[in-house]
Amino acid sequence: MSRWKALPAELDPRVRQLVVRLRRVKDHSGLSLPQLAAKTGYSPKSWERYLGGRSLPPRDAVEAMALIGGDDPIRLLALHEVAAEAWGDNRKGASAPETTLVTGAVRENPQTVAAKARPHGRSLRVALVALAVALVLAVSSAVLLVVRFGDGDGRAAARPHVSSAVPTSAPGSQSQSAQPTYTCRVERIDGRWYADNSRTQGAVLANGSAGPEVAEAQCLLRRAGFAPGVIDGIFGPHTERAVRHAQKRAGLVVDGIIGPHTWKALRG
């Protein structure tokens, strides 16, 4: 097996999980980087960046790697979807590294050309950042006005079903009015368990996800005897720990990510 270099310490755990899985598939295939490039259409340097955690591989590259290495494409693409969301959150405002296809042509990075052509690039970047901050402040003010009038009218915002059976905050507290609460009305329908929050069978959820699908998973984890923490619709460390225990009991891959297989186990 190849001796891989350590991944960057600042790499998001969701991206790290995808890269580690790709490294395993590459080792299993027994292909060198040039051979991998010839079979996928992405250059050896591109694969070096992907497998080093310095660049997010395109979806097509991940799918090609799965087919070549004999891995489950659905599973690998689900990891890629979660990693892409994390990559976008962590790299907003930064230009994505150029992906070099195996065409025989060498092209200089546009950022390098721009830096050589514009000696006052730093001043321009400062001006652009100031403009972006002004736009964000303006949009935030507009959103606050819309939310204020929407709450006052009572019809503008749709609210999830609230149940006093599973409170997520103390009555009268500020967090209760700002955050939705969810009910755990667990019942068995057509041989499957449902908790009255979502009927999804395959939504991909990971640490950082939020919404009724997460609340549904939390209720089902609690029903199965695992402790996901407060039923608040937020996928945090407690929920991830409960998911790992559930996956271990069901004989699944223990990665803390809820996908189609984990949903099937939770639904029963």
Buried (B, 14 or more C-beta within 10 A) or exposed (E): EEEBEEBEEEBBEBBBBBBBBBBBBBEEBEBEBEEBBBBBEBBBBBBEBBBBBEBBBBEEBBBBBBBBBEBEBEBBBBBBBBBBBBBEEEBEEEEEBEBBEBEEEEEEEEEEEEEEEEEEEEEEEEEEEEEEEEEEEEEEEEEEEEEEEEEEEEEEEEEBEBBEEBBBBEEEEEEBEEBBBBBBBBEEEEEBBBBBBBEBEEBBBBBBBBBBBBBBBBBBBBBBEBEBBBBBBBBBEBBBBBBBBBBEEBEBBBBBBBBBBBBBBBBE
